[in-house]
Amino acid sequence: MMRSDQVRLNCGITIPVLGLGTYSFLNDRHTTQQAVHMALQMGYRHFDTAKIYGSEAALGSALTEAIHDGTVNREDVFVTSKLWGSDHHDPASALQQTLKKLEMEYVDMYLVHWPVKLKEWACYAVPNEQDFVELELEATWAAMEKCLDMGLCRGIGVSNFSSNKIQRLLDFASVPPAVNQVEMHPMWRQDKLREVCAENKIHVSAYSPLGGPGNSWGSTAVIENPVIHSIALKHNATPAQVALKWGLSKGSSVIVKSFNQERMRENMASINLKLDDEDVIQMDKLKEWKIMRGDFLVNQTTSPYKTIQDLWDDEI
């Protein structure tokens, strides 16, 4: 029987609906490892990383310890990592490097991090103008499918893809993406994208489901929103729990990044929160604001995206 805290993907595997994000610019390896151990004790089973986050080794080390000491079995955890733009020329090698850092034989999900290809040396978070090369999505996706054939991952997907980019990918993909991981919260609801993904049985996974407070680019606008506050008061819950439950109510998984023990516990409890239909309707009317815009991938000369509208195909 399917557990209520998991969703089945189009590739046949299940994904836990609450994930721990491990992107942390300021935290050292020890802090990340401690957070993963804490998360496992609390019942987290879904962990999200990426080459560019620099947290693969810390996550791998903590999970390996937990598997060795019997806290958890490898098949009980779901690990996602991502292909950075500088690795589009050889996703299989990039994934093998990731697996080495994670000390694992496979990841559960491997995502194309952004619809952007960079030169091989551009392995840093904010590319320079001379780093961009033309994206050949067909070639990249064929190589992602090869990763799947090689058994290096159990599913493949994308991240930060607009509805148009999903449709274009589906035109030639032999294996459709299982996941599209995008920014999504009550103030950036992704209505059109969710519809397109639902039609094609692609699971939408929400990053920054609280608006990314605590990140350099993030905002507290979501958790400080008065509508969300009043709904939280009504249910004796926290604004964060209400925002997370909103995402879960849309059928999405939510990847929430906190290494604070209390907040991690609070986030986990959002699964059991019951919202009224009226609460969701109220949140569905909030003014929309995309917080992670991706301006660093836009330029007038070398990027395939001359404007922010090009990057998101006018869905911004």
MIKOL-831447 format. One record per residue (C-alpha): x, y, z. Coordinates in steps of 0.5 Angstrom, whole numbers, plus 500, padded with zeros to 3 digits. Example, Ala and Ser with C-alpha at 12.3 -4.5 7.8 and 13.67 -1.06 7.14 Angstrom:
<sites>
SITE     x     y     z
SITE   525   491   516
SITE   527   498   514
</sites>
This chain:
<sites>
SITE     x     y     z
SITE   500   500   500
SITE   502   507   498
SITE   504   511   504
SITE   501   518   505
SITE   508   521   506
SITE   510   519   499
SITE   508   520   492
SITE   509   515   486
SITE   513   518   480
SITE   512   516   473
SITE   519   512   473
SITE   515   507   478
SITE   519   509   484
SITE   517   513   490
SITE   519   520   493
SITE   518   522   500
SITE   514   529   500
SITE   518   532   505
SITE   526   533   503
SITE   532   536   507
SITE   535   541   502
SITE   543   541   504
SITE   545   547   500
SITE   548   552   505
SITE   553   557   503
SITE   556   558   510
SITE   556   551   514
SITE   562   547   514
SITE   562   540   513
SITE   561   538   520
SITE   555   542   521
SITE   552   539   515
SITE   553   532   517
SITE   550   533   524
SITE   544   536   521
SITE   543   530   516
SITE   544   525   523
SITE   539   529   526
SITE   534   529   520
SITE   534   522   520
SITE   533   521   527
SITE   526   525   526
SITE   524   521   520
SITE   527   525   514
SITE   528   520   508
SITE   529   525   502
SITE   535   529   502
SITE   537   534   496
SITE   544   536   494
SITE   548   538   488
SITE   555   539   485
SITE   555   546   486
SITE   552   546   493
SITE   559   543   496
SITE   555   539   500
SITE   555   532   497
SITE   561   529   501
SITE   558   531   508
SITE   551   528   506
SITE   554   522   503
SITE   559   521   509
SITE   553   522   514
SITE   548   517   510
SITE   554   512   510
SITE   555   512   517
SITE   547   512   519
SITE   547   506   514
SITE   553   502   517
SITE   550   503   524
SITE   543   500   522
SITE   540   507   523
SITE   537   506   516
SITE   538   502   510
SITE   540   505   503
SITE   533   503   500
SITE   530   507   505
SITE   533   514   503
SITE   532   518   497
SITE   538   522   495
SITE   537   527   489
SITE   543   531   486
SITE   544   535   480
SITE   548   536   474
SITE   551   543   473
SITE   552   547   467
SITE   559   546   466
SITE   558   538   466
SITE   553   538   460
SITE   559   535   456
SITE   559   529   460
SITE   553   527   465
SITE   555   520   466
SITE   562   522   468
SITE   559   528   473
SITE   555   523   476
SITE   560   518   477
SITE   564   524   481
SITE   558   525   485
SITE   557   518   487
SITE   564   518   489
SITE   563   524   494
SITE   556   521   496
SITE   560   514   497
SITE   554   511   493
SITE   553   506   488
SITE   547   510   485
SITE   543   516   486
SITE   535   516   486
SITE   534   522   482
SITE   539   526   478
SITE   536   533   475
SITE   539   538   470
SITE   540   543   475
SITE   538   549   470
SITE   537   549   462
SITE   544   552   461
SITE   550   549   458
SITE   557   552   461
SITE   564   551   459
SITE   568   546   462
SITE   571   550   467
SITE   565   554   469
SITE   564   550   476
SITE   562   556   480
SITE   555   558   482
SITE   555   565   478
SITE   558   564   471
SITE   562   570   467
SITE   560   572   461
SITE   565   568   457
SITE   563   562   460
SITE   556   560   456
SITE   556   556   451
SITE   550   554   446
SITE   545   549   450
SITE   544   542   446
SITE   538   540   450
SITE   537   534   446
SITE   545   531   447
SITE   544   533   454
SITE   538   529   455
SITE   540   523   451
SITE   546   523   456
SITE   542   523   462
SITE   538   517   459
SITE   545   514   459
SITE   546   515   466
SITE   539   511   467
SITE   541   506   463
SITE   548   505   466
SITE   544   504   473
SITE   548   510   476
SITE   541   513   478
SITE   534   511   479
SITE   530   517   475
SITE   532   523   471
SITE   529   530   471
SITE   530   537   471
SITE   530   543   475
SITE   528   550   473
SITE   525   549   467
SITE   519   553   464
SITE   512   550   461
SITE   515   551   454
SITE   522   548   456
SITE   518   542   459
SITE   514   541   452
SITE   520   542   448
SITE   524   536   452
SITE   518   532   451
SITE   518   533   444
SITE   525   528   443
SITE   525   525   450
SITE   525   517   450
SITE   525   517   457
SITE   520   523   460
SITE   523   527   466
SITE   520   524   472
SITE   521   531   476
SITE   521   538   475
SITE   524   542   481
SITE   522   549   481
SITE   521   555   486
SITE   514   554   489
SITE   511   557   495
SITE   504   561   496
SITE   507   567   493
SITE   509   563   487
SITE   504   558   485
SITE   507   555   479
SITE   499   554   476
SITE   501   554   469
SITE   507   549   470
SITE   503   545   475
SITE   498   544   470
SITE   503   542   464
SITE   507   537   469
SITE   500   534   471
SITE   498   533   464
SITE   505   529   463
SITE   505   526   469
SITE   511   530   471
SITE   512   531   479
SITE   513   538   481
SITE   518   538   487
SITE   518   545   491
SITE   525   548   493
SITE   525   554   497
SITE   518   553   499
SITE   518   558   505
SITE   521   563   500
SITE   528   562   502
SITE   529   566   508
SITE   536   565   511
SITE   539   565   504
SITE   543   571   501
SITE   538   571   495
SITE   532   569   499
SITE   526   573   503
SITE   522   572   509
SITE   516   575   505
SITE   512   568   505
SITE   513   567   513
SITE   511   574   514
SITE   505   574   510
SITE   499   577   514
SITE   494   572   511
SITE   499   566   512
SITE   500   568   519
SITE   492   569   521
SITE   491   562   518
SITE   497   559   522
SITE   494   562   528
SITE   487   559   527
SITE   490   552   527
SITE   495   553   532
SITE   501   552   527
SITE   507   556   525
SITE   507   560   518
SITE   512   555   516
SITE   508   549   517
SITE   502   553   513
SITE   506   555   507
SITE   509   547   507
SITE   502   544   508
SITE   500   549   502
SITE   505   546   497
SITE   504   539   500
SITE   496   540   498
SITE   498   541   491
SITE   501   534   490
SITE   508   537   490
SITE   514   535   495
SITE   517   540   499
SITE   525   541   500
SITE   526   545   506
SITE   533   547   508
SITE   534   548   515
SITE   539   546   520
SITE   536   548   526
SITE   533   542   530
SITE   527   546   532
SITE   525   548   525
SITE   527   541   522
SITE   522   538   527
SITE   517   544   526
SITE   517   543   518
SITE   516   535   519
SITE   510   536   523
SITE   507   540   517
SITE   505   533   514
SITE   500   532   519
SITE   497   539   519
SITE   490   540   516
SITE   488   546   512
SITE   481   548   511
SITE   479   549   503
SITE   478   556   505
SITE   485   557   507
SITE   488   554   501
SITE   483   559   497
SITE   486   565   501
SITE   493   563   499
SITE   492   562   492
SITE   490   569   492
SITE   496   572   494
SITE   500   577   490
SITE   505   573   486
SITE   513   574   487
SITE   518   570   484
SITE   524   570   489
SITE   530   566   485
SITE   529   569   479
SITE   536   567   476
SITE   539   574   473
SITE   546   571   474
SITE   544   567   467
SITE   542   572   463
SITE   546   577   459
SITE   546   581   452
SITE   551   577   449
SITE   553   570   450
SITE   547   567   454
SITE   542   564   450
SITE   537   568   455
SITE   538   575   453
SITE   532   577   458
SITE   529   574   464
SITE   523   573   460
SITE   527   569   455
SITE   529   564   461
SITE   522   563   464
SITE   519   564   457
SITE   514   569   460
SITE   512   565   466
SITE   515   571   471
</sites>
